[in-house]
Amino acid sequence: MIQEKLRSLRNRVSGRTAIPTDAAPQNPLELQKAIEKKAYEIFQQRGQKNGSALEDWLQAEKAILGKARKTSK
């Protein structure tokens, strides 16, 4: 169920999320999978309560892209 929500949210959010080209992995699919994995980890940490998929996704994006920016400097 959460995977379906994440896919839906990913499709809506992807057009609005700026990904710096120097921080993004070579393969966008790898970036997407890393964000999905992190969002699911956040979901689990919250006790697997539904209703915050977008917030989980955005928090995961911030974490993954933040790591990419730090390592590219």
MIDOSE-1310 file (N, C-alpha, C; in nm, 2 decimals, decimal comma, always signed):
residues 73
miqe	+0,08/-0,12/+0,00/+0,00/+0,00/+0,00/+0,09/+0,13/+0,00; +0,19/+0,13/+0,09/+0,27/+0,25/+0,09/+0,35/+0,27/-0,04; +0,39/+0,16/-0,10/+0,46/+0,17/-0,23/+0,38/+0,23/-0,33; +0,25/+0,20/-0,34/+0,16/+0,27/-0,43/+0,15/+0,41/-0,41
klrs	+0,13/+0,45/-0,28/+0,13/+0,59/-0,24/+0,25/+0,67/-0,28; +0,37/+0,60/-0,25/+0,49/+0,66/-0,29/+0,51/+0,68/-0,44; +0,47/+0,58/-0,52/+0,47/+0,60/-0,66/+0,39/+0,72/-0,71; +0,27/+0,72/-0,65/+0,18/+0,83/-0,69/+0,24/+0,97/-0,65
lrnr	+0,29/+0,98/-0,53/+0,35/+1,10/-0,48/+0,47/+1,14/-0,56; +0,55/+1,03/-0,59/+0,67/+1,06/-0,67/+0,64/+1,12/-0,80; +0,53/+1,07/-0,87/+0,49/+1,12/-1,00/+0,45/+1,27/-0,98; +0,38/+1,30/-0,88/+0,34/+1,44/-0,86/+0,45/+1,53/-0,82
vsgr	+0,54/+1,48/-0,74/+0,65/+1,57/-0,68/+0,76/+1,58/-0,78; +0,79/+1,48/-0,86/+0,91/+1,48/-0,94/+0,91/+1,61/-1,04; +0,80/+1,66/-1,08/+0,81/+1,77/-1,17/+0,84/+1,90/-1,09; +0,82/+1,90/-0,96/+0,85/+2,02/-0,88/+0,98/+2,02/-0,80
taip	+1,04/+1,91/-0,80/+1,16/+1,89/-0,72/+1,29/+1,92/-0,80; +1,36/+2,02/-0,76/+1,49/+2,06/-0,83/+1,60/+1,97/-0,78; +1,66/+1,90/-0,87/+1,78/+1,82/-0,83/+1,90/+1,88/-0,90; +1,99/+1,93/-0,81/+2,11/+1,98/-0,87/+2,19/+1,88/-0,96
tdaa	+2,23/+1,91/-1,07/+2,29/+1,81/-1,16/+2,42/+1,76/-1,11; +2,50/+1,85/-1,03/+2,62/+1,80/-0,98/+2,61/+1,71/-0,86; +2,49/+1,71/-0,80/+2,46/+1,62/-0,68/+2,39/+1,49/-0,72; +2,32/+1,49/-0,83/+2,24/+1,38/-0,87/+2,33/+1,26/-0,92
pqnp	+2,29/+1,14/-0,88/+2,37/+1,02/-0,94/+2,36/+1,02/-1,09; +2,45/+0,95/-1,15/+2,45/+0,93/-1,29/+2,32/+0,87/-1,34; +2,26/+0,78/-1,26/+2,14/+0,71/-1,30/+2,02/+0,76/-1,22; +1,93/+0,83/-1,28/+1,81/+0,88/-1,20/+1,73/+0,77/-1,14
lelq	+1,73/+0,65/-1,19/+1,66/+0,54/-1,13/+1,73/+0,50/-1,00; +1,86/+0,51/-0,99/+1,92/+0,49/-0,86/+1,88/+0,59/-0,75; +1,87/+0,71/-0,80/+1,83/+0,82/-0,71/+1,69/+0,79/-0,66; +1,60/+0,76/-0,75/+1,46/+0,73/-0,71/+1,45/+0,61/-0,61
kaie	+1,53/+0,51/-0,64/+1,53/+0,39/-0,55/+1,58/+0,42/-0,41; +1,69/+0,51/-0,41/+1,74/+0,55/-0,28/+1,64/+0,63/-0,20; +1,57/+0,72/-0,27/+1,47/+0,80/-0,20/+1,35/+0,71/-0,15; +1,31/+0,62/-0,24/+1,20/+0,52/-0,20/+1,24/+0,45/-0,07
kkay	+1,37/+0,40/-0,07/+1,41/+0,32/+0,04/+1,42/+0,40/+0,17; +1,47/+0,52/+0,16/+1,48/+0,61/+0,28/+1,34/+0,65/+0,32; +1,24/+0,68/+0,23/+1,11/+0,71/+0,27/+1,04/+0,60/+0,34; +1,07/+0,48/+0,30/+1,01/+0,36/+0,37/+1,07/+0,34/+0,51
eifq	+1,20/+0,37/+0,52/+1,26/+0,37/+0,65/+1,20/+0,47/+0,75; +1,17/+0,59/+0,69/+1,11/+0,69/+0,77/+0,97/+0,65/+0,81; +0,90/+0,59/+0,72/+0,76/+0,54/+0,75/+0,77/+0,43/+0,86; +0,86/+0,34/+0,85/+0,88/+0,24/+0,96/+0,91/+0,31/+1,09
qrgq	+1,00/+0,41/+1,09/+1,04/+0,47/+1,22/+0,92/+0,54/+1,28; +0,82/+0,59/+1,20/+0,70/+0,65/+1,25/+0,60/+0,55/+1,30; +0,63/+0,42/+1,30/+0,54/+0,32/+1,35/+0,45/+0,27/+1,24; +0,48/+0,29/+1,11/+0,40/+0,25/+1,00/+0,26/+0,30/+1,00
kngs	+0,25/+0,43/+1,04/+0,12/+0,49/+1,04/+0,10/+0,56/+0,91; -0,01/+0,53/+0,84/-0,04/+0,59/+0,71/-0,08/+0,74/+0,73; -0,07/+0,81/+0,62/-0,12/+0,95/+0,61/-0,01/+1,05/+0,60; +0,12/+1,01/+0,60/+0,23/+1,11/+0,59/+0,32/+1,07/+0,48
aled	+0,27/+1,01/+0,37/+0,36/+0,96/+0,27/+0,44/+1,08/+0,20; +0,37/+1,19/+0,17/+0,44/+1,30/+0,11/+0,55/+1,35/+0,20; +0,52/+1,37/+0,32/+0,62/+1,42/+0,42/+0,74/+1,33/+0,42; +0,71/+1,20/+0,43/+0,82/+1,10/+0,43/+0,90/+1,11/+0,31
wlqa	+0,84/+1,12/+0,19/+0,91/+1,13/+0,07/+1,00/+1,25/+0,06; +0,94/+1,37/+0,10/+1,02/+1,49/+0,10/+1,14/+1,49/+0,20; +1,11/+1,43/+0,31/+1,22/+1,42/+0,41/+1,33/+1,33/+0,36; +1,29/+1,22/+0,29/+1,39/+1,13/+0,23/+1,47/+1,20/+0,12
ekai	+1,40/+1,27/+0,04/+1,46/+1,35/-0,07/+1,57/+1,44/-0,01; +1,53/+1,51/+0,09/+1,62/+1,61/+0,15/+1,75/+1,53/+0,21; +1,72/+1,42/+0,27/+1,83/+1,34/+0,33/+1,93/+1,29/+0,22; +1,87/+1,23/+0,11/+1,95/+1,17/+0,01/+2,02/+1,28/-0,07
lgka	+1,95/+1,38/-0,11/+2,02/+1,49/-0,19/+2,12/+1,57/-0,10; +2,09/+1,58/+0,03/+2,19/+1,64/+0,12/+2,32/+1,56/+0,12; +2,31/+1,43/+0,13/+2,43/+1,35/+0,13/+2,50/+1,36/+0,00; +2,43/+1,37/-0,11/+2,49/+1,38/-0,24/+2,57/+1,51/-0,25
rkts	+2,51/+1,62/-0,20/+2,58/+1,75/-0,21/+2,70/+1,75/-0,12; +2,70/+1,69/+0,00/+2,81/+1,69/+0,09/+2,93/+1,61/+0,02; +2,90/+1,50/-0,04/+3,00/+1,41/-0,10/+3,06/+1,47/-0,23; +2,98/+1,56/-0,30/+3,03/+1,62/-0,42/+3,12/+1,74/-0,40
k	+3,13/+1,79/-0,28/+3,21/+1,91/-0,25/+3,36/+1,87/-0,23
